[in-house]
């Protein structure tokens, strides 16, 4: 059965790949009709590009796969709450659903009182502990 946790596990695998590359371990997948059409992880260090967040990489990949800029009837699963930049891109994409693993109280879009597209459904707390710990452990190792 395809559940939010099923697809969040795939996003978490992407976060683990980012960790192996010494990137901030955030991963995501985009799903349409219970099929993964894009998967990505942070590449800001690898590409030397501050905009190379997992969500931005996945949005571009999914749009290329679909042949259009809108992600209507698609769901993004992301291990950490998107930042303001990524939430803006997700809003413009008109994505139908965003599933968040862990909240980002400091840099996430929710506490900034920014929303996504009015029709976008937001779910959070899927695999929250795992998604939170991988990021916390990463930054602890950097201190």
C-alpha positions as CSV (number, residue, x, y, z in Angstrom):
1,X,0.0,0.0,0.0
2,X,1.3,3.4,-0.9
3,X,1.2,5.7,2.2
4,X,2.8,9.0,3.1
5,X,5.3,7.0,5.2
6,X,6.1,4.8,2.2
7,X,7.1,7.8,0.1
8,X,8.8,9.6,3.0
9,X,11.1,6.7,3.4
10,X,12.2,7.3,-0.2
11,X,12.8,10.9,0.6
12,X,14.8,9.9,3.7
13,X,17.0,7.7,1.5
14,X,17.7,10.8,-0.6
15,X,18.7,12.6,2.6
16,X,21.1,9.8,3.4
17,X,22.7,10.2,0.0
18,X,23.2,13.9,0.7
19,X,24.8,13.1,4.1
20,X,27.2,10.8,2.3
21,X,28.2,13.7,0.1
22,X,28.6,16.0,3.1
23,X,25.6,18.0,2.1
24,X,22.9,19.1,4.5
25,X,20.9,15.9,4.7
26,X,17.6,16.9,3.2
27,X,15.9,14.7,0.6
28,X,12.6,14.7,-1.3
29,X,10.6,12.9,-3.9
30,X,7.7,14.0,-6.1
31,X,4.9,11.5,-6.8
32,X,2.2,11.5,-9.4
33,X,-0.4,8.6,-9.5
34,X,1.6,6.7,-6.8
35,X,4.7,6.8,-9.0
36,X,7.9,8.6,-8.1
37,X,8.6,11.1,-11.0
38,X,11.5,12.9,-9.3
39,X,13.9,12.4,-6.5
40,X,16.5,14.8,-5.2
41,X,18.7,15.8,-2.3
42,X,20.6,18.9,-1.4
43,X,23.4,19.8,-3.8
44,X,24.4,23.2,-2.6
45,X,28.0,22.3,-1.8
46,X,28.5,20.0,-4.8
47,X,27.2,22.6,-7.3
48,X,28.4,25.6,-5.3
49,X,24.9,27.0,-5.7
50,X,22.8,28.3,-2.8
51,X,19.6,27.5,-4.7
52,X,20.4,23.8,-5.2
53,X,18.1,22.7,-2.4
54,X,16.5,19.3,-2.7
55,X,13.1,20.8,-3.4
56,X,14.4,23.0,-6.2
57,X,16.2,20.1,-7.8
58,X,13.0,17.9,-7.6
59,X,10.7,20.6,-9.0
60,X,12.9,21.0,-12.0
61,X,13.2,17.3,-12.6
62,X,9.4,16.7,-12.2
63,X,8.5,19.6,-14.5
64,X,10.9,18.2,-17.1
65,X,9.4,14.7,-16.7
66,X,5.8,16.1,-17.1
67,X,6.7,18.5,-19.9
68,X,5.2,21.5,-18.1
69,X,5.8,23.9,-15.3
70,X,2.8,23.0,-13.1
71,X,2.8,20.1,-10.7
72,X,-1.0,19.8,-10.3
73,X,-2.0,16.3,-9.0
74,X,1.6,15.8,-7.6
75,X,2.8,15.4,-4.1
76,X,6.2,16.4,-2.7
77,X,7.6,14.4,0.2
78,X,10.4,16.3,1.9
79,X,12.3,15.4,5.0
80,X,12.6,19.0,6.4
81,X,10.1,21.8,6.0
82,X,10.9,23.9,3.0
83,X,12.5,27.3,3.3
84,X,11.0,30.5,2.0
85,X,12.7,30.2,-1.4
86,X,11.5,26.6,-1.9
87,X,8.0,27.4,-0.7
88,X,7.8,30.2,-3.2
89,X,8.8,27.8,-6.0
90,X,6.3,25.2,-4.8
91,X,3.6,27.8,-4.7
92,X,4.3,28.8,-8.3
93,X,4.3,25.1,-9.3
94,X,0.7,24.8,-8.0
95,X,1.7,21.4,-6.4
96,X,-1.3,19.7,-4.9
97,X,0.2,18.3,-1.7
98,X,3.3,18.8,0.4
99,X,4.2,16.2,3.0
100,X,6.8,17.3,5.5
101,X,8.9,15.1,7.8
102,X,10.2,17.5,10.4
103,X,9.4,21.2,10.9
104,X,12.2,23.8,10.6
105,X,11.2,26.3,13.3
106,X,14.0,28.8,12.3
107,X,14.1,28.7,8.5
108,X,10.9,27.0,7.5
109,X,8.1,28.8,5.6
110,X,5.3,28.0,8.1
111,X,6.5,30.3,10.9
112,X,7.1,33.1,8.4
113,X,3.3,33.1,7.8
114,X,3.8,32.2,4.2
115,X,1.6,29.7,2.5
116,X,1.7,27.7,-0.5
117,X,-0.8,27.8,-3.4
118,X,-4.3,28.1,-1.9
119,X,-5.3,24.6,-3.1
120,X,-2.1,22.9,-1.8
121,X,-2.7,20.5,1.1
122,X,0.1,20.4,3.7
123,X,0.7,17.4,6.0
124,X,3.6,17.3,8.5
125,X,5.1,15.0,11.1
126,X,5.6,11.9,8.9
127,X,8.8,10.2,10.2
128,X,9.4,13.3,12.2
129,X,12.0,11.9,14.6
130,X,14.2,10.3,11.9
131,X,14.0,13.4,9.7
132,X,14.8,15.7,12.5
133,X,17.7,13.6,13.9
134,X,19.6,13.2,10.7
135,X,19.8,17.1,10.4
136,X,20.6,17.7,14.0
137,X,23.3,15.0,14.0
138,X,24.8,16.5,10.8
139,X,25.2,19.9,12.4
140,X,26.5,18.5,15.7
141,X,29.3,16.8,13.7
142,X,30.2,20.2,12.2
143,X,30.6,22.0,15.5
